[in-house]
Amino acid sequence: MEKRIIECVPNFSEGRDKTIIKSITDTIEAVDGVTLLDVDPGEATNRTVVTFVGEPDAVVEAAFQSVKRAAELIDMRNHHGAHPRMGATDVLPLIPISGITLAECAELARQLARRIADELAVPVYCYEAAAFVPERKNLAVCRAGEYEALPEKMNHPGKGPDFGDRPFDEAAARTGATTVGARDFLIAVNFNLNTTSTRRANAVAFDVREKGRPMREGGSPVGKPVKDENGRTVMIPGTLKATKAIGWYIDEYGIAQVSMNITDISVTPLHVAFDEVCRAAAARGLRVTGTEIVGLVPRRAIIDAGRHFLHKQQRSTGIAESEIIRIAVKSMGLDELTPFIPEQKIIEYKIASGRSDALTSMTLTGFAQQTASESPAPGGGSISAYMGALAAALGTMVANLSAHKAGWDARWEEFSDYADGGQILVERMLGLVDEDTDAFNGIMAAFQLPKSTPEEQDARKQAIEAATLHATKVPLRTMEAAAEAFPLIEAMASDGNPNSVTDAGVGALAARAAVRGAGLNVRINAASLSDRDEAARLVARAAAIEAEADAAEARIMAIVNQKI
């Protein structure tokens, strides 16, 4: 079952006093089951964006404790900064990451909002998916007038908070109000401009943001706003759906920026927003010089961007993920102001704990030495999987070389598609390297189970059978995956860069060795199965794959030898 994980990204109205910021983040880290991913203070905005993840109950508790500490340490009566704000903890969204729905996060947010108001006397508005009324889905509606408007809004029908509503008092004056909600992943991004003009940055922001700008009489930028029959200002929509944006000047960098929230990256991906802001800026005589990601960003947003810019260059996208990320970073200038370190900025990389004992994390020398040691694992199964990974990698290499070959520009996308498939296959095979060793270790663990009583003996016998069956199916999957490399390799031997035909040949040899090596493991493990019908079925399937691999290798080597 998928582990339930949510993310919380509270924004605290303090970006200058490191002692206060540290005290707040310490309360978050003190909660078991929570991982603090990022702390991003801003001097000019006087605001800190904090990101943490964990199981729902732990994240909700950490969120409550952080609001409590912020209320104790931040006095809103003394707060000033460039960013809109309403409270010591200004916004506090819960975001589904895995195993949980947005609706479930919305219910958790409402429960948290009630607790904050009841136990801390902090007024709370609920926004986005947790909103009780449609208009409060929009954060700007909840935060209208910012902190200074709270005395008028509180205890006023239709304007007061959802929880903790009362006449404005000293406690509310100190803490301000907090907005608690649930939303999908939001990217906060600033586009750097080659200007110091806030007005011009705002103009670009209004050009692109979904809300757009007010329509004015006579089409003049200084004309009176046009009103509809209900007295509401008529807006000219911007070009980017699911975005909010303003322009501002940042003393720290000495530049103006278009500050944008992308609220749905499936509607407006990061790279689309970048390209459109570049277009709008150029239309006003400006240039986007770089991009600043605030907080963390989903892996797919950066990968999609890298692939987008590679496509624009007519370059193969079937390259290593690290290279795709590097293209995205350089294309959007993500490292203009500060270094963009993927392990610190991409959320999946931050969450991933990583296996310190993973074979695939070793150096080539370390892997070879580990194989040569007296330990029975890694053994032939893991080596077969690694040979399959190398086979797919060689096919992918030839595809990438072909995509970039001079004079073959019209075929770059054809070879890029081959390389994309090859990269997926390489990742599958690498995963099987460790999975095969894990399967062997599972058999060893089953044999070590207690066998003092008939019940223990029966349980042990069943565990050994299950582990052996799994250890038979894993190398069979290795055979299947390795066999999938042959069409790629054959296409590259036949139609790819002729200078690399021998690389395709070596790939074919490695793929056949992977299939045959894994086949040996299928047969030896199947021999220990009590279920002889299942054993026979698995062995027959392995034999069929071996025969297909032999034929594929022969065809490819004939092509290679003819071209040498």
C-alpha angles and dihedrals in degrees: 000000000000113000114248108241130168133180128220123200109184119181114214123199095236124083103153110049104074092189092061092044092050092049091054095047091046089061089053094050091048091069113091115238096028126112119201106219106175144002113193114179121187121207097197096040091043087218136117124209112206125190126196136159140195144115113328100254092048094047093048091051092048090049092053093048092049091052089050093051093045090052089053096048108032121069109196091199087075099039125117129163145138096256123081110256142170107178149015086263098033104182130004116184127180113213127195113234105165140347095012136080131232089244091056090050089050091056091048089050092053091049090049092048091054092049093049091052095043099044103028102030089231112146111237133201118196116221144176111012092354094056117124093206127038097241092058092062083086112078091208090062092053092046097042110145090010121226094331092062096055097092089058097039100047116091089008115124111254095007105062124097122274092239129026095022113169140123111304107270140172093275092053090045090057100043102027116203130304129216114216121188150138125247144155119264112302125199115214108201137167121205112211117225132200091238140077093213115115089188092058092044088052090051090056091045091053090048093059110026116100093241091054122186136305117276108239132206114267091007089274117144089226097043122114116276113261114242128207125225090278094052095253121138112256111233130209103219120234125234101254121073119211094024136117120192146170135175123240143162120242115207091194092064100024093231141099119244140195101232111205139179113203103203098185118026092187087065098038113016118205094252092051090053090048094051092046094048088049090053094046092046092050090051087060095045094261135117132216105231099181148333131249120203111208111213118336134338131208115255093237092058091059095039092049089049093050091049090048093055092044088054090051088054091046089239128144116267092200093096133113116297091238089058092049089052091049090054090051092049094050095040094054097032092240089162098049097104102022134000114279105223109186094207089058102036106037110078098215091052091051094049095045109099094194126210114267089198096048112132091214090059091062127096117253089254093049092049092050092048092047089051091049093051125099090260112109091222135098090043140154094311095057091042090052091051091050091050087052090052090051091048092054090043092055091050090049091049092055090048092053093047089050092049089055098040114127111253093020096085093124090061100048094108093049091056092039089059090052090049092049090055091046093053091053089051092049090054092049092051093047090053089054091055091071095031091061092052090046089053091053091048088051091060091049091050091051092053089054094058116116118268104182097118133038089250092053091046092052092047091048092050091051091047092051091049092049093047092048092050090051091047088053095049095049096063088042087058088049089055092050093048094046090049089056088065093067098076090051093047094045091051090050093048091049104036107011132095104312091214088067099045092114090055087058088049093054088048090056092050091049092048092051091048089050091052094047094043094050088045090061089056092050091054098045094047093043089056089067096052118110091208098077095181091057090044091053092048092052093047092049091051090050091051091052092052091049091053091050090048093051091052093046092049091050092051093049095046090051089055091046095048091047091053098044 
